[in-house]
Amino acid sequence: MTYLDRINQDLTTAMKAREELKLSTLRMIKATLKNREIEKMAPLEDGESIKALQSMVKQRRDSAQQYRDAGRNELAEKEEGEISIIESYLPAALDDAAIDRIVTEALTQAGATGPKDMGKAMKAVMSALSGQTVDGAVINKIVRAKLGV
């Protein structure tokens, strides 16, 4: 079952249950995935759908932070509600120990040893973590700590 099929099923369920936030979020997800399909001119693979959903989560996190900074807590809470709905369609996030192990392996393979290798290190780590649900800022912080930046 593709992501769009699952979204369509959940849309119907949300309509029947009159869950407004979930319904609007699922419509937004569906529109994003359909737009990506149109741009690609072919059905999306699961990896492409996951990247689109991760992008949506990142946008909402940024928005929620900006709303909090501006004192608009009700809008920040709405964004956070959307994040939780979108994340329910993403694979489970890796725990810190798994991320640390993958980062260490990727740094070893890339031969990154110091601050000057930051770009090469991030590229290697992000390719090793592709398809996983991880926050790039967390990865960046771990890589910086390991490289002594």
C-alpha positions as CSV (number, residue, x, y, z in Angstrom):
1,M,0.0,0.0,0.0
2,T,1.4,3.4,-1.0
3,Y,1.5,6.4,1.2
4,L,-1.3,8.0,-0.9
5,D,-3.5,5.0,-0.5
6,R,-3.0,5.0,3.2
7,I,-3.7,8.8,3.4
8,N,-6.9,8.4,1.4
9,Q,-8.1,5.7,3.8
10,D,-7.3,7.8,6.8
11,L,-8.9,10.8,5.2
12,T,-12.2,8.9,5.0
13,T,-11.9,7.8,8.6
14,A,-11.1,11.4,9.8
15,M,-14.1,12.7,7.9
16,K,-16.5,10.3,9.5
17,A,-15.0,11.0,12.9
18,R,-15.1,14.7,12.3
19,E,-11.5,15.2,13.4
20,E,-10.8,18.7,12.0
21,L,-7.1,18.9,12.6
22,K,-6.3,15.4,11.3
23,L,-8.6,16.0,8.3
24,S,-6.9,19.3,7.3
25,T,-3.4,17.8,7.9
26,L,-4.2,14.7,5.8
27,R,-5.4,16.9,3.0
28,M,-2.2,18.9,3.2
29,I,-0.1,15.7,3.1
30,K,-2.1,14.4,0.2
31,A,-1.7,17.7,-1.8
32,T,2.0,17.7,-1.1
33,L,2.5,14.1,-2.3
34,K,0.3,14.7,-5.3
35,N,2.3,17.8,-6.3
36,R,5.5,15.8,-6.0
37,E,4.0,13.1,-8.2
38,I,3.1,15.7,-10.8
39,E,6.6,17.2,-10.7
40,K,8.1,13.8,-11.1
41,M,5.5,12.7,-13.7
42,A,5.4,9.3,-12.1
43,P,4.2,7.7,-8.9
44,L,6.3,8.4,-5.8
45,E,8.4,5.6,-4.3
46,D,8.3,5.2,-0.5
47,G,11.7,6.9,0.0
48,E,10.5,10.0,-1.9
49,S,7.3,10.1,0.1
50,I,9.3,9.9,3.3
51,K,11.5,12.8,2.2
52,A,8.4,14.9,1.4
53,L,6.9,14.1,4.9
54,Q,10.2,14.9,6.6
55,S,10.3,18.2,4.8
56,M,6.8,19.0,6.0
57,V,7.8,18.2,9.6
58,K,10.8,20.4,9.4
59,Q,8.7,23.3,8.0
60,R,6.2,22.9,10.8
61,R,8.9,22.8,13.5
62,D,10.4,26.0,12.1
63,S,6.9,27.6,12.1
64,A,6.1,26.5,15.6
65,Q,9.3,28.0,16.9
66,Q,8.6,31.3,15.1
67,Y,5.1,31.3,16.5
68,R,6.4,30.6,20.1
69,D,9.0,33.4,19.7
70,A,6.2,35.8,18.6
71,G,4.0,34.8,21.6
72,R,1.4,33.0,19.4
73,N,1.1,29.8,21.4
74,E,-2.2,28.7,19.9
75,L,-0.7,28.7,16.4
76,A,2.4,26.9,17.7
77,E,0.2,24.2,19.3
78,K,-1.6,23.7,16.0
79,E,1.7,23.3,14.1
80,E,2.8,20.8,16.8
81,G,-0.4,18.9,16.4
82,E,0.2,18.7,12.6
83,I,3.8,17.5,13.3
84,S,2.5,14.6,15.4
85,I,0.0,13.5,12.7
86,I,2.7,13.7,9.9
87,E,5.2,11.8,12.1
88,S,2.7,9.0,12.5
89,Y,3.3,8.2,8.8
90,L,7.1,8.2,9.1
91,P,9.2,5.3,10.2
92,A,10.1,5.2,13.9
93,A,13.0,7.6,14.8
94,L,16.3,6.1,15.7
95,D,17.4,6.2,19.3
96,D,20.5,8.2,20.3
97,A,22.8,5.1,20.7
98,A,22.0,4.0,17.1
99,I,22.5,7.5,15.7
100,D,25.9,7.7,17.6
101,R,27.0,4.4,16.2
102,I,26.0,5.3,12.6
103,V,27.8,8.7,12.9
104,T,30.9,7.0,14.2
105,E,31.0,4.5,11.3
106,A,30.3,7.1,8.7
107,L,33.1,9.4,10.0
108,T,35.5,6.4,10.0
109,Q,34.6,5.5,6.4
110,A,34.8,9.1,5.2
111,G,38.2,9.6,7.0
112,A,36.9,12.7,8.7
113,T,39.2,13.6,11.7
114,G,38.9,17.3,12.3
115,P,37.0,20.5,11.8
116,K,38.2,21.0,8.3
117,D,36.4,17.7,7.3
118,M,32.9,19.0,8.5
119,G,31.4,19.1,5.0
120,K,32.7,15.7,4.0
121,A,31.6,14.2,7.4
122,M,28.0,15.6,7.1
123,K,27.6,14.3,3.6
124,A,28.8,10.9,4.6
125,V,26.6,10.8,7.7
126,M,23.4,12.1,6.0
127,S,23.8,9.5,3.2
128,A,24.2,6.8,5.8
129,L,21.1,8.0,7.5
130,S,19.0,8.5,4.3
131,G,15.5,7.1,4.7
132,Q,15.7,7.3,8.5
133,T,13.7,9.7,10.6
134,V,16.3,12.0,12.1
135,D,16.6,15.7,12.8
136,G,19.5,17.2,10.9
137,A,20.2,19.7,13.7
138,V,20.8,16.8,16.1
139,I,23.1,15.1,13.6
140,N,25.0,18.3,13.1
141,K,25.5,18.7,16.8
142,I,26.8,15.1,17.2
143,V,29.1,15.4,14.2
144,R,30.5,18.7,15.6
145,A,31.1,17.1,19.0
146,K,32.9,14.1,17.4
147,L,35.1,16.3,15.2
148,G,35.9,18.8,18.0
149,V,34.3,21.8,16.2
